[in-house]
Structure formats: structure tokens, C-alpha cells
């Protein structure tokens, strides 16, 4: 009975250690950073990813690219919609101007400039997540092995850390 209790305690310890190591891993998805199948808030992700100086640099670059891309896309949309509104008011005039068309095209161009910036930010965020995960396995690089078989004292359970 005592050996069964020891076996169960060892088994629970090994499974809890292995689950703890895998649950700390971050995963980069299109919508954001996930941990334990749950999306992290931007503040939680920033806290985790900026613990390491290399990861902090990548995260800061990603954040800057996201902000720049978002600003370009929003401002381009506003300019394009402004051009459409002006174009609708120009249609009723006898001699319409082409300025609203140019304004709408400029807005569309500004929106298109924001796309590469956001894509670059995604790449840097993915690098920051990879740096975090590599440091996580590097810091806790101990491997737990549980073997049942022959030992120096007979048959038993051996747990290597």
C-alpha cells in the first residue's frame, strides 16, 4: 500500500510539473497572443513579453508598427470618405470638379500604406513570442523522467530531474 501511495504521489508530481511547463508557453495567433487557450489583454502580453530585454525590443517595435499602421488606416479611411462626401455634393453642380476623386484616391493610398506596417508589427510580435518561449524552456530546461523497472536495489520507480 505504501508503494502505491508513493507511486501516485510521484505520478502527480510529474504530471503537474509537465503541465506547468507547457501551460506557460505563449502562442501567437492572428487576433493576438494566447496562453492556455485564452487571449491575453495587451497589458498582460506586454508584461510577459517585456521581461526579457531582447523580447522587449521586438515588442516595442511591434507596438510602434501597429500604432503607425492603425493611424494610417484610420486617417486614410477618413480622407477617402471625405472625398466621397465632397464628390456627392459636386455631382449636383453643372460643372463638377475632379478634386474629390483625387482626394478619395489619396485616402485609399494612405490606407494601403498602413497594411505593410501592420504586417511588419505582426512579424515582430511573433519574434517576441518566440524569444519568450525559448527563454522559458531555457530557464526551466530540466527534464523530468519517470521510469519503472530494475534499480540498484531491485524493482522500483526512478524519477530523474
N, C-alpha and C positions, 0 to 999 in steps of 0.2 A: 504494500500500500504506500509505503514511504517512497519507493522508486517511482510509482505512478504520479505521486504529487510533485516530485522533483521534475519529472518529465513534463508535466503540464505547466509548471512554472517556467521552465526553460523555454518551452514552446511559445508561451505567451510573451515572454521577453523578446524572443527572436522576431516574432511577427510584429510586435509593437515597434521595435527598432526599425525594421524594414519598411513598415508603413509610414513611420515618421519621416524617414528619409525621402520616400517617393512623394509624400504629400507636400513637401516644401518646394518642389520643382514648380517653376513658372512656365506657362505656355503662352506663346504669342498667337493670337487669333486676329482676324480682320477687324473685329469690333473692339479689341483691347487685349489686356493681359489677364490671364486666368490662373487661378490657383485653386486646387480641389474642386474643379468643375464649376467654379463661381468667378464671375468677372470682378476684378478689383476696381475700386474707385481710383481716379487719377492720383489722389493723395496717397493712398495705400501703395500703389505701384511706384510712385516716386520715392517713398520711404524705403521700400525694399531695394529698388534698383540703384539708389544713390549711396548705399552702404559701402560699395567698392568704388575707389577713385576712377578706375577705367570705365566702369558702368555709369558713373555719374557724368563723365564727359559725353558718352554716347547718348545718355538720356537727355542731357541739356541740348545737344544738337538736334535730337528728335523733337523735343518740345519747341525749339525755335523754328524748325521747319514746319511743324504743324500749325503754329501761330501765323507764320508768314503765308502759308498756303490757304489757311482759312480766311485770313484778311483779304487776300487777292480774290478768292472765290466770292466772298460776300460783296466786296466793293465792285467787282466785275458784274455781278448779277444786278446790283443797284443801277449801275451805269447803263446796262443793256435794257433794263425795264424802263428807265428814264427815257432812253431813246425811243422805245416803243410807244410810250405815252405821248411824247412830243410828235412822233410820226402820226399817231391817231388824230391829234389836233391839226396837223398840217394837211391831212387828206381833204378836209372841207374847204381849204383855200383854193383859189383858182390857179395859182402857180406854186405848187408845193416845193419845199426845199429838200435837198438830199442830206442835210446835216443830221437829222435823226437816224438815218440809215447808217451813216458813218459812226454815230455815237453807239448804236446797237452793236455794230461790228467790233468797235473798240472794247466794249464791255465783254463781248464773247471772247475776245483775245485775252483780256485780263483774267477771265475765268480759266482759260486754257493754260495760262502761266502758273496758276495755283496747283494744277494737278501734279506736275513733277516735284514740286516742293513737298506735297503731302506724301507722295510715293517715297521720296528720299527720307522723310521722317519715319515712315514705317520701317525702312531698312535699318536705320539707326536704332530704333526701338527694339527691333529683333536682335540686333547685336548686343544691346544692353541686357536683354533677357538671357541670351546665350552666355554672356560673361557672368551673370548672376548664377546661372545653373552650373557653369564649370567651376566656379569658386565654391559653390555649395558642395559639390562632390569632392572637390579638392580638400576642403576643410574637414569633412566628415568621411574621409576616404577609407575608414575601417570597414572591412567586410566581415559579416557575421556568418559563420558556418556552423550548422548543427549536424553532427554525424552520429549514427548509431552503429556500433559494431565492436570489433575487438580493440581493447585498450591494453595498456601495460599491466593492469590489474585484473583483466578478464573482459567480460562483455559489459558494455555500458554506453553511456551517452557522453559525447565530447562536444563541447561548444567552444569554437575558436573565434576570437575577436580580432 
